[in-house]
Amino acid sequence: MYAVIRTGGKQYRVAEGDVLRIEKVAGNVGTEVTFNDVLMLGGSDSPKVGRPTVGGAKVVGKILAQDKHRRVLHFRKEKEGWTRRRGHRQPYTEVKVTSISG
C-alpha cells in the first residue's frame, strides 16, 4: 500500500518503511509524527483519490533526525570590482514511515 501526502508545500509518494527528508517538522528524534493531508491511497483493489484529501486517512512516521542540508553557495561578482558570497543551509527532518491507514 502506498500514499501520497502533502507536507511543507510539497507532495511525496510514500510506502511503509520508506525513509524521506521533508521540510522541518517540530519534534524530537524518536517521536512520532502524523500526516493527515493524505491526497491519495493506492496499492489495494482500487485507488482512493481525495477531493482534496482522503477522509479518515493518515500516515504515521517516526523522526530519525533533525539536521541541515549541505551548504548552497551564491557568489556574485560585479564588473565594478566588488564581490559578495552568501551561503544557506536548509533545515530538514528525516522521517521513517511506520504505518498507513485509511
C-alpha positions as protocol buffer text, in pm:
chain_id: "A"
residue {
  index: 1
  type: MET
  ca { x: 0 y: 0 z: 0 }
}
residue {
  index: 2
  type: TYR
  ca { x: 123 y: 349 z: -76 }
}
residue {
  index: 3
  type: ALA
  ca { x: 2 y: 702 z: -14 }
}
residue {
  index: 4
  type: VAL
  ca { x: 59 y: 1049 z: -150 }
}
residue {
  index: 5
  type: ILE
  ca { x: 95 y: 1303 z: 131 }
}
residue {
  index: 6
  type: ARG
  ca { x: 138 y: 1679 z: 138 }
}
residue {
  index: 7
  type: THR
  ca { x: 375 y: 1845 z: 385 }
}
residue {
  index: 8
  type: GLY
  ca { x: 589 y: 2155 z: 369 }
}
residue {
  index: 9
  type: GLY
  ca { x: 430 y: 2268 z: 42 }
}
residue {
  index: 10
  type: LYS
  ca { x: 546 y: 1953 z: -139 }
}
residue {
  index: 11
  type: GLN
  ca { x: 391 y: 1616 z: -221 }
}
residue {
  index: 12
  type: TYR
  ca { x: 556 y: 1280 z: -151 }
}
residue {
  index: 13
  type: ARG
  ca { x: 468 y: 924 z: -255 }
}
residue {
  index: 14
  type: VAL
  ca { x: 540 y: 703 z: 45 }
}
residue {
  index: 15
  type: ALA
  ca { x: 508 y: 338 z: 142 }
}
residue {
  index: 16
  type: GLU
  ca { x: 564 y: 164 z: 475 }
}
residue {
  index: 17
  type: GLY
  ca { x: 932 y: 151 z: 563 }
}
residue {
  index: 18
  type: ASP
  ca { x: 1032 y: 445 z: 340 }
}
residue {
  index: 19
  type: VAL
  ca { x: 1279 y: 700 z: 475 }
}
residue {
  index: 20
  type: LEU
  ca { x: 1237 y: 1051 z: 340 }
}
residue {
  index: 21
  type: ARG
  ca { x: 1367 y: 1400 z: 401 }
}
residue {
  index: 22
  type: ILE
  ca { x: 1095 y: 1661 z: 436 }
}
residue {
  index: 23
  type: GLU
  ca { x: 1082 y: 2026 z: 534 }
}
residue {
  index: 24
  type: LYS
  ca { x: 1146 y: 2078 z: 905 }
}
residue {
  index: 25
  type: VAL
  ca { x: 871 y: 1947 z: 1133 }
}
residue {
  index: 26
  type: ALA
  ca { x: 863 y: 2025 z: 1504 }
}
residue {
  index: 27
  type: GLY
  ca { x: 953 y: 1730 z: 1726 }
}
residue {
  index: 28
  type: ASN
  ca { x: 1243 y: 1549 z: 1885 }
}
residue {
  index: 29
  type: VAL
  ca { x: 1427 y: 1247 z: 1750 }
}
residue {
  index: 30
  type: GLY
  ca { x: 1230 y: 929 z: 1823 }
}
residue {
  index: 31
  type: THR
  ca { x: 886 y: 1089 z: 1846 }
}
residue {
  index: 32
  type: GLU
  ca { x: 601 y: 1003 z: 1613 }
}
residue {
  index: 33
  type: VAL
  ca { x: 456 y: 1248 z: 1364 }
}
residue {
  index: 34
  type: THR
  ca { x: 118 y: 1212 z: 1191 }
}
residue {
  index: 35
  type: PHE
  ca { x: 39 y: 1339 z: 842 }
}
residue {
  index: 36
  type: ASN
  ca { x: -333 y: 1400 z: 792 }
}
residue {
  index: 37
  type: ASP
  ca { x: -307 y: 1559 z: 445 }
}
residue {
  index: 38
  type: VAL
  ca { x: -334 y: 1232 z: 252 }
}
residue {
  index: 39
  type: LEU
  ca { x: -414 y: 1310 z: -111 }
}
residue {
  index: 40
  type: MET
  ca { x: -431 y: 953 z: -241 }
}
residue {
  index: 41
  type: LEU
  ca { x: -423 y: 592 z: -122 }
}
residue {
  index: 42
  type: GLY
  ca { x: -324 y: 318 z: -362 }
}
residue {
  index: 43
  type: GLY
  ca { x: -190 y: -32 z: -389 }
}
residue {
  index: 44
  type: SER
  ca { x: -506 y: -219 z: -292 }
}
residue {
  index: 45
  type: ASP
  ca { x: -805 y: -301 z: -520 }
}
residue {
  index: 46
  type: SER
  ca { x: -877 y: 48 z: -644 }
}
residue {
  index: 47
  type: PRO
  ca { x: -702 y: 372 z: -553 }
}
residue {
  index: 48
  type: LYS
  ca { x: -882 y: 624 z: -333 }
}
residue {
  index: 49
  type: VAL
  ca { x: -837 y: 978 z: -457 }
}
residue {
  index: 50
  type: GLY
  ca { x: -924 y: 1262 z: -221 }
}
residue {
  index: 51
  type: ARG
  ca { x: -1107 y: 1582 z: -304 }
}
residue {
  index: 52
  type: PRO
  ca { x: -877 y: 1739 z: -185 }
}
residue {
  index: 53
  type: THR
  ca { x: -789 y: 1485 z: 88 }
}
residue {
  index: 54
  type: VAL
  ca { x: -899 y: 1132 z: 170 }
}
residue {
  index: 55
  type: GLY
  ca { x: -1125 y: 1142 z: 475 }
}
residue {
  index: 56
  type: GLY
  ca { x: -1005 y: 946 z: 777 }
}
residue {
  index: 57
  type: ALA
  ca { x: -672 y: 852 z: 619 }
}
residue {
  index: 58
  type: LYS
  ca { x: -344 y: 916 z: 795 }
}
residue {
  index: 59
  type: VAL
  ca { x: 24 y: 834 z: 766 }
}
residue {
  index: 60
  type: VAL
  ca { x: 232 y: 786 z: 1080 }
}
residue {
  index: 61
  type: GLY
  ca { x: 609 y: 821 z: 1083 }
}
residue {
  index: 62
  type: LYS
  ca { x: 898 y: 828 z: 1327 }
}
residue {
  index: 63
  type: ILE
  ca { x: 1151 y: 1113 z: 1332 }
}
residue {
  index: 64
  type: LEU
  ca { x: 1501 y: 978 z: 1272 }
}
residue {
  index: 65
  type: ALA
  ca { x: 1699 y: 1304 z: 1250 }
}
residue {
  index: 66
  type: GLN
  ca { x: 1672 y: 1682 z: 1264 }
}
residue {
  index: 67
  type: ASP
  ca { x: 1958 y: 1826 z: 1055 }
}
residue {
  index: 68
  type: LYS
  ca { x: 2059 y: 2071 z: 782 }
}
residue {
  index: 69
  type: HIS
  ca { x: 2132 y: 2007 z: 415 }
}
residue {
  index: 70
  type: ARG
  ca { x: 2468 y: 2078 z: 253 }
}
residue {
  index: 71
  type: ARG
  ca { x: 2565 y: 2442 z: 213 }
}
residue {
  index: 72
  type: VAL
  ca { x: 2439 y: 2615 z: -101 }
}
residue {
  index: 73
  type: LEU
  ca { x: 2671 y: 2898 z: -207 }
}
residue {
  index: 74
  type: HIS
  ca { x: 2571 y: 3204 z: -403 }
}
residue {
  index: 75
  type: PHE
  ca { x: 2862 y: 3407 z: -537 }
}
residue {
  index: 76
  type: ARG
  ca { x: 2811 y: 3738 z: -712 }
}
residue {
  index: 77
  type: LYS
  ca { x: 3084 y: 3934 z: -887 }
}
residue {
  index: 78
  type: GLU
  ca { x: 3021 y: 4268 z: -1050 }
}
residue {
  index: 79
  type: LYS
  ca { x: 3234 y: 4448 z: -1304 }
}
residue {
  index: 80
  type: GLU
  ca { x: 3287 y: 4742 z: -1066 }
}
residue {
  index: 81
  type: GLY
  ca { x: 3519 y: 4523 z: -859 }
}
residue {
  index: 82
  type: TRP
  ca { x: 3310 y: 4412 z: -563 }
}
residue {
  index: 83
  type: THR
  ca { x: 3209 y: 4059 z: -477 }
}
residue {
  index: 84
  type: ARG
  ca { x: 2953 y: 3904 z: -246 }
}
residue {
  index: 85
  type: ARG
  ca { x: 2950 y: 3548 z: -115 }
}
residue {
  index: 86
  type: ARG
  ca { x: 2643 y: 3419 z: 64 }
}
residue {
  index: 87
  type: GLY
  ca { x: 2557 y: 3073 z: 193 }
}
residue {
  index: 88
  type: HIS
  ca { x: 2246 y: 2893 z: 308 }
}
residue {
  index: 89
  type: ARG
  ca { x: 2170 y: 2560 z: 479 }
}
residue {
  index: 90
  type: GLN
  ca { x: 1808 y: 2448 z: 472 }
}
residue {
  index: 91
  type: PRO
  ca { x: 1691 y: 2253 z: 779 }
}
residue {
  index: 92
  type: TYR
  ca { x: 1516 y: 1920 z: 722 }
}
residue {
  index: 93
  type: THR
  ca { x: 1358 y: 1634 z: 913 }
}
residue {
  index: 94
  type: GLU
  ca { x: 1431 y: 1272 z: 826 }
}
residue {
  index: 95
  type: VAL
  ca { x: 1122 y: 1055 z: 878 }
}
residue {
  index: 96
  type: LYS
  ca { x: 1064 y: 680 z: 852 }
}
residue {
  index: 97
  type: VAL
  ca { x: 707 y: 586 z: 760 }
}
residue {
  index: 98
  type: THR
  ca { x: 574 y: 327 z: 1004 }
}
residue {
  index: 99
  type: SER
  ca { x: 208 y: 287 z: 909 }
}
residue {
  index: 100
  type: ILE
  ca { x: -51 y: 392 z: 653 }
}
residue {
  index: 101
  type: SER
  ca { x: -419 y: 370 z: 742 }
}
residue {
  index: 102
  type: GLY
  ca { x: -724 y: 480 z: 556 }
}
